[in-house]
Amino acid sequence: MWRTSVLLLSLVVTAPVVGLADTLLVDGLDQARPSAAERPTRGMTMERVSAGWGAPVSKDAAVGQPPITRWVYPNFVVFFEYNHVIHAVATHSQTS
């Protein structure tokens, strides 16, 4: 019986709060969407990345188990697990 009362009390107390929400604005989010098309996508092979974007500026040797390899390009970094892309992350441009 007391659990039902606590549940009902919880619903009454939180019900008005559910309708009150703020909008979260994230700076740079609009710029991130177009750049996503300019990077390799998850699941691409190393060969396909090389064919599409050329040779990276640098390659880090595989580390850990499963082996994770990192290729650095001028505007993004690609992380591979074995031979497939797991992440491609845009890098920030340096402005003075």
N, C-alpha and C positions, 0 to 999 in steps of 0.2 A: 504494500500500500504506500509506504513512504517513497519507494522508487518512482511510482507513478506520479506522486505529488511533486517530486523533484524534477521529473521530466517535464511535466506541465508547467512548472514554474520556470524552468529553463527556456521552454518555448515562448512563454509570455515575455520573459525578459529580453530574449534575443530577437524576437520577431520584428520589432520596430527597427532594429539595427540593420537587418538584412537589406532594407530599402535604402539605407544611407551608404553610398559608396562614392569614393573620389575617383577621378580620372587621373591615371598615372601617365605623365608625359615623359618620354625618354629622349634626351637630346641625341641626335645622330641616327635615330632608328630609321628615318626615311632614307638616309644616305646608305645605310647598310643593305637594304633590299636590292637596289640595282647592282651593287658590287657582288652580291651572291652569285649572279649569273656569270660573273667573270672569273670564277674559281672552279676547280675540279669538284665534282660531286661525289658523295659517299658511294663506295663500291667500284669506282673506276680503278683500273689497273695502272701500275707504274708506266707501262708502255703507252697506254692511252694518254696519260698526263704528259709524258714526254712528247708525244705526237701533237698534242693540242697546245702546249705552252712552251715547248722547247726545253732546253737544259736548264736546270735550276742554278741559281747563283752559288749555292753550296748544298752539300748533302751530308747529313750526320749519319754515322753508322748506326745500325740497329742496336737497340738497348732493351734488355729485359726479356720476359717470357709472358705472353707472346712478344716477339720482336717488334718494336715500334721504331720506324725510320722517319726522319724529318727532312723534307726538302724545302729550301728557302728560295722564294721568288721575290722580285722587287716589291710587289704589292700584297703578297700573301704567303702563308706557310702551309705546307701540306703534310699531314701526318698519315703514315701508312701502317697498317697491321699486316704483317707478311707482305703481300704484294698489292693490297687494296687500300684505297683511301678510306680513312675513318673520320677525318676532319680536315677542312681547309679554312684557315682563319685569315681574315684581312688584317694587314698591318696598318698602323696609323702613319700618315705622312708627317714628317717633321716640318713645322713651319716656324719661321723666326720672326 
